[in-house]
Amino acid sequence: MDLTPIFHAPSVQEMARRRERVQAEMARQGLDWYVASHLDNVYYLTNFATFPHERPFIALVPASGPIRFLVPGIDAPHVAEMSIGDHELVVYREYPAPAGQTWADEQMAVLKGARRVGVESMGQIRARDAVPGETVVTDIVEEVRFIKSDYDVGRLAYANMVASEAMADLLANAAPGRTLGQVREAGTAKMFNRLYADDKNIVPQALAFASLFHPASHSHDPHNFGNLEMAMAEGGPHVSIMNAVMNGYGAEIERTFFLGHVPEEAKRKYEVMMEARRISFEMTVPGNLMSDVDKAVRRYLDGEGMLENVLSRTGHGMGATAHEGPFLAEGYDVVIEPRMCFTLEPGIYFPGLGGFRHSDTILTTEDGNVSLTYAPDSLEDMTL
């Protein structure tokens, strides 16, 4: 599998293949149309990203032929210029608009006569309501996104290369007193500047950068970033995080690190985290159930007496966003296939001591997996 990083826009052929994969699954489910209103799926099908405000942007996928892309008049020129693929624009007047000229009127006109229409479980309720015939809740586009094309692989390789470079910079500049605000500013600038140097045509609405860390005082609480003045300190564990969407492709890398010394009570917990990490890499291969990966990690941590210190699943999918399905989670009984992209991030958390978590973004291959992110991970290397 070619892992050469690429950053150019998708071709018309790539966009056509995405639509055709959706239409093939629609045929299997006996659907006349599919309504994609979730903006991540709209982007995947059209390569158009925007800040929608109140106005709907909806990709209406027929059983065959081009997509009908429902857009407001104010954005029609922008959509025509920026979107990629063989689709037809269906323009509505404005939101709100007089009866007969609303987006819902236009959508109903396109779908007129449809007997079975697929809608997303996480799509907009209003888009589901403007559908004739029987509605079938089915996440076709999201599931099509699970399997990455050659183009997707190149774009993910690029995004995760950039995130890895930013992580190396964060670790190189880690020092007592360095604040979350300073880390956020430096990491965001580094990632953005690299993207802009490589491609002046990046889409602002398809960017999202998170360059973060937790000091030991907060690393037991993995989603708490409420204070930009929180600062690195002697010891640890600190947890550093790069999670980003780079021109429409996600990346994540995280490292647990220490400054100056490792507290004695942290050493065994770090090694337990590393063994849980090893198990996750070993288990995330084609043929295994995603739920079994999480079960294996949890079983090991239970044996170490640390199951109560687990707060989250072993990993999540990566693709057009930096946090999506499929999920390495108990209860998610889906088979791993080649060309799926996941984070592997088993973590353990101890109030009063801190959290222990590395994360890497990996791609499954025919017989295993390969990491798209890279940074040292041993306790020796992570003692800075």
C-alpha positions in Angstrom: 0.0 0.0 0.0 1.4 3.4 -1.0 1.7 5.7 2.0 3.2 8.6 0.0 1.8 11.8 1.5 -0.3 13.9 -0.9 -2.2 17.2 -0.4 -3.8 18.0 -3.8 -7.6 18.2 -4.2 -9.5 15.0 -5.2 -10.1 14.4 -8.9 -13.5 14.2 -10.6 -12.9 10.5 -10.9 -12.3 10.1 -7.2 -15.5 12.0 -6.4 -17.4 9.8 -8.9 -16.1 6.6 -7.2 -17.4 7.9 -3.9 -20.9 8.5 -5.3 -20.9 5.1 -7.1 -20.0 3.3 -3.9 -22.9 5.0 -2.2 -25.2 4.2 -5.1 -24.2 0.5 -5.0 -25.2 0.2 -1.3 -28.4 2.1 -2.1 -29.2 -0.5 -4.7 -28.6 -3.3 -2.2 -31.0 -1.6 0.2 -33.6 -0.8 -2.4 -33.5 2.9 -2.1 -34.6 5.4 -4.7 -32.7 8.4 -3.1 -30.4 9.1 -0.2 -30.5 12.4 1.7 -27.1 13.5 3.1 -27.5 16.5 5.3 -24.7 16.0 7.8 -22.0 18.4 6.7 -19.2 15.9 7.0 -21.0 13.6 4.5 -21.9 16.6 2.2 -18.2 17.4 2.1 -17.2 13.8 1.4 -19.6 13.7 -1.6 -19.0 17.2 -3.0 -15.7 18.5 -1.6 -17.6 21.6 -0.5 -17.1 22.9 3.0 -18.8 25.9 4.5 -20.1 27.7 7.6 -23.8 27.0 6.8 -25.4 29.4 9.3 -29.1 28.5 9.2 -29.2 27.6 5.6 -29.3 23.9 4.6 -26.8 22.3 2.3 -28.0 18.9 1.3 -26.6 16.3 -1.1 -29.5 14.3 -2.7 -28.1 11.1 -4.2 -30.2 9.3 -6.8 -30.2 5.6 -7.5 -28.1 6.5 -10.5 -26.6 9.5 -12.2 -25.3 12.8 -10.7 -25.9 14.1 -7.2 -28.4 17.0 -6.8 -26.7 19.5 -4.5 -29.3 21.6 -2.7 -27.8 25.0 -1.9 -29.0 28.6 -1.1 -28.9 31.2 -3.8 -26.4 33.3 -1.9 -23.9 30.5 -2.0 -24.5 29.1 -5.5 -21.5 30.8 -7.2 -19.3 29.7 -4.3 -20.5 26.1 -4.6 -20.0 26.1 -8.3 -16.5 27.3 -8.0 -15.3 25.1 -5.1 -17.2 21.8 -5.3 -15.7 18.9 -7.3 -17.6 16.2 -9.2 -20.5 15.6 -11.6 -23.4 17.1 -9.7 -26.3 19.4 -10.5 -27.0 22.5 -8.3 -30.6 22.9 -7.0 -30.8 26.4 -5.8 -33.4 27.7 -3.3 -34.2 31.3 -2.8 -33.3 31.9 0.9 -33.9 30.7 4.4 -36.6 31.5 5.4 -38.6 32.0 2.1 -42.2 32.3 1.0 -44.2 29.0 0.6 -43.3 27.4 -2.7 -39.8 28.8 -2.7 -38.3 27.2 0.4 -35.5 24.6 0.5 -38.0 22.0 1.6 -40.2 22.7 -1.5 -37.1 22.3 -3.7 -36.1 19.1 -2.0 -39.6 17.6 -2.3 -39.7 18.5 -6.0 -36.4 16.6 -6.6 -37.6 13.6 -4.6 -41.2 13.6 -6.0 -42.4 10.0 -6.6 -39.7 8.4 -4.5 -40.9 5.3 -2.6 -37.9 4.6 -0.3 -35.5 7.3 0.7 -32.5 6.8 2.9 -31.7 9.3 5.6 -28.8 9.6 8.1 -29.2 8.8 11.8 -27.1 11.9 12.6 -28.6 14.1 9.8 -30.8 17.1 10.2 -34.4 16.2 11.4 -35.8 18.9 9.1 -34.2 17.2 6.1 -35.8 13.9 7.0 -39.2 15.6 7.3 -39.1 16.9 3.8 -39.1 13.4 2.2 -41.9 11.7 0.4 -42.6 8.0 0.7 -41.0 5.7 3.2 -37.9 6.9 5.0 -35.2 4.4 5.9 -32.6 5.4 8.6 -29.3 4.1 7.3 -25.8 5.5 7.5 -24.5 4.6 4.1 -22.2 7.5 3.5 -20.6 7.2 6.9 -20.0 3.5 6.4 -18.7 4.0 2.9 -16.1 6.4 4.4 -14.8 3.6 6.6 -12.8 2.0 3.8 -10.1 4.4 2.5 -9.3 4.8 -1.2 -5.7 5.3 -2.4 -6.4 9.0 -2.5 -7.7 9.0 1.1 -4.6 7.1 2.2 -2.3 9.7 0.7 -4.2 12.6 2.3 -4.3 10.9 5.7 -0.6 10.2 5.5 0.0 13.8 4.8 -2.2 15.1 7.6 -0.6 12.8 10.1 2.9 13.7 9.0 2.1 17.3 9.7 0.6 16.5 13.1 3.7 14.4 13.9 6.0 17.3 13.1 3.9 19.6 15.3 4.1 17.0 18.2 7.9 16.9 17.8 8.0 20.7 18.1 5.8 20.6 21.2 8.0 18.0 22.9 11.2 19.8 21.9 10.0 23.0 23.6 8.4 21.5 26.6 9.6 23.2 29.8 8.2 24.0 33.2 6.0 27.2 33.0 5.1 26.7 29.3 1.3 27.4 29.2 -1.5 25.8 27.3 -2.0 29.1 25.5 1.6 29.1 24.3 1.3 25.5 23.1 -2.0 26.1 21.3 -0.6 29.2 19.5 2.7 27.5 18.5 1.2 24.2 17.4 -1.7 25.7 15.4 0.7 28.1 13.6 3.1 25.3 12.8 0.4 23.1 11.3 -1.3 25.9 9.4 2.0 27.3 8.0 3.0 23.9 6.7 -0.3 23.4 5.0 -0.3 26.8 3.5 3.3 26.4 2.2 2.3 23.2 0.4 -1.0 24.3 -1.0 -2.3 27.9 -1.2 -5.7 26.6 -2.1 -6.6 25.1 1.3 -10.2 25.6 2.4 -10.5 27.6 5.7 -13.8 25.8 6.5 -12.1 22.4 6.2 -9.5 23.2 8.9 -9.6 22.6 12.7 -6.5 22.6 14.8 -6.1 21.5 18.4 -2.6 21.7 19.9 -3.0 21.0 23.6 -1.5 19.4 26.7 -2.6 18.6 30.2 -0.2 18.9 33.2 -0.3 16.3 35.9 -2.9 18.4 37.8 -5.4 17.9 34.9 -4.3 14.9 32.9 -6.6 12.6 34.9 -9.5 14.6 33.3 -8.9 14.1 29.6 -11.4 16.5 28.1 -10.8 19.4 30.5 -9.1 22.3 28.6 -10.9 25.1 30.4 -7.8 27.2 31.3 -5.2 28.5 28.9 -3.0 29.4 31.8 -2.5 25.9 33.0 1.3 25.3 32.8 3.8 22.5 32.5 5.6 21.6 35.7 8.4 19.4 37.0 7.5 15.7 36.9 4.3 14.6 35.3 2.5 12.8 33.8 1.7 15.5 31.2 -0.3 14.4 28.1 0.3 16.2 24.9 -2.3 16.2 22.1 -2.4 17.1 18.4 -5.8 16.5 16.9 -6.6 18.3 13.7 -8.6 18.4 10.4 -6.3 19.5 7.6 -8.1 20.5 4.5 -10.7 17.8 5.2 -8.5 15.0 6.6 -8.1 14.1 10.2 -4.9 13.4 12.3 -4.2 12.6 15.9 -1.1 11.9 17.9 -0.7 12.1 21.7 2.1 11.4 24.1 2.5 11.1 27.9 5.7 12.9 29.0 7.6 14.0 32.1 9.8 16.9 32.8 13.1 16.3 34.7 12.0 13.2 36.5 9.4 10.5 36.7 7.5 10.2 40.0 8.0 6.7 41.4 4.3 5.9 41.6 4.0 6.8 37.8 6.5 4.2 36.5 4.4 1.1 36.8 1.3 2.8 35.5 3.3 4.0 32.5 4.4 0.5 31.7 0.9 -0.8 32.1 -0.4 1.8 29.6 2.4 0.7 27.2 1.3 -3.0 27.4 -2.3 -2.0 26.8 -1.1 0.0 23.8 0.9 -3.1 22.5 -2.3 -5.2 22.8 -4.3 -2.6 20.8 -1.7 -2.7 18.0 -1.7 -6.5 18.0 -5.5 -6.8 17.9 -6.4 -4.1 15.4 -6.0 -6.2 12.3 -8.4 -7.4 9.6 -10.8 -10.2 10.7 -11.0 -9.2 14.3 -14.1 -7.6 15.8 -13.6 -3.9 16.8 -15.3 -4.8 20.1 -12.8 -7.5 20.8 -9.9 -5.1 20.6 -11.5 -3.0 23.4 -12.4 -6.2 25.4 -8.8 -7.4 25.2 -7.4 -4.1 26.4 -10.0 -3.9 29.2 -9.3 -7.6 30.2 -5.6 -6.8 30.6 -6.2 -3.7 32.6 -8.7 -5.5 34.8 -6.0 -8.1 35.6 -3.7 -5.2 36.6 -6.4 -3.9 38.9 -6.9 -0.7 36.9 -10.2 -1.3 35.1 -11.8 1.4 37.2 -9.2 3.8 35.9 -10.4 3.4 32.3 -12.6 6.3 31.0 -12.9 5.7 27.3 -12.8 3.2 24.5 -9.6 2.0 22.9 -9.9 4.1 19.7 -12.1 5.7 17.1 -12.1 6.2 13.4 -10.3 8.9 11.4 -11.1 10.3 8.0 -12.9 13.4 6.8 -13.0 14.4 10.5 -10.6 13.9 13.3 -13.1 12.0 15.4 -15.6 9.6 13.8 -16.7 6.0 13.4 -15.9 3.2 13.3 -15.1 2.6 17.0 -12.8 0.2 18.8 -15.3 -0.1 21.6 -17.0 -2.9 23.5 -20.5 -3.2 22.1 -19.5 -2.2 18.6 -19.4 -5.7 16.9 -18.1 -4.7 13.5 -15.4 -6.6 11.7 -12.1 -4.8 11.0 -11.2 -4.6 7.3 -8.2 -3.5 5.3 -7.9 0.2 4.6 -9.7 1.3 7.8 -8.1 4.2 9.8 -8.2 4.3 13.6 -6.6 6.0 16.6 -5.1 3.6 19.1 -5.3 5.3 22.5 -5.9 3.1 25.5 -5.6 5.3 28.6 -5.7 5.0 32.4 -6.4 7.9 34.7 -5.7 8.5 38.4 -7.0 11.6 40.2 -4.2 13.1 42.3 -1.5 11.5 40.0 -2.6 12.1 36.4 -3.4 10.3 33.1 -1.4 8.0 31.0 -2.2 7.8 27.3 -0.3 7.7 24.0 -2.3 7.9 20.7 -1.3 7.1 17.2 -3.3 7.1 14.0 -3.0 3.8 12.2 -4.2 2.3 8.9 -5.1 -1.4 8.6 -3.4 -3.3 5.8 -4.2 -6.7 4.3 -2.5 -8.6 7.2 -1.8 -6.0 10.0 -1.6 -2.3 10.4 0.9 0.6 10.0 1.2 3.8 11.9 0.7 7.1 10.1 2.0 9.1 13.1 5.4 8.8 14.6 7.1 9.9 17.8 9.2 8.2 20.5 7.1 6.4 23.1 9.4 4.8 25.7 9.5 6.1 29.3 13.2 7.0 28.8 12.5 9.0 25.6 9.4 10.7 27.2 11.4 11.9 30.2 12.4 15.3 28.8 
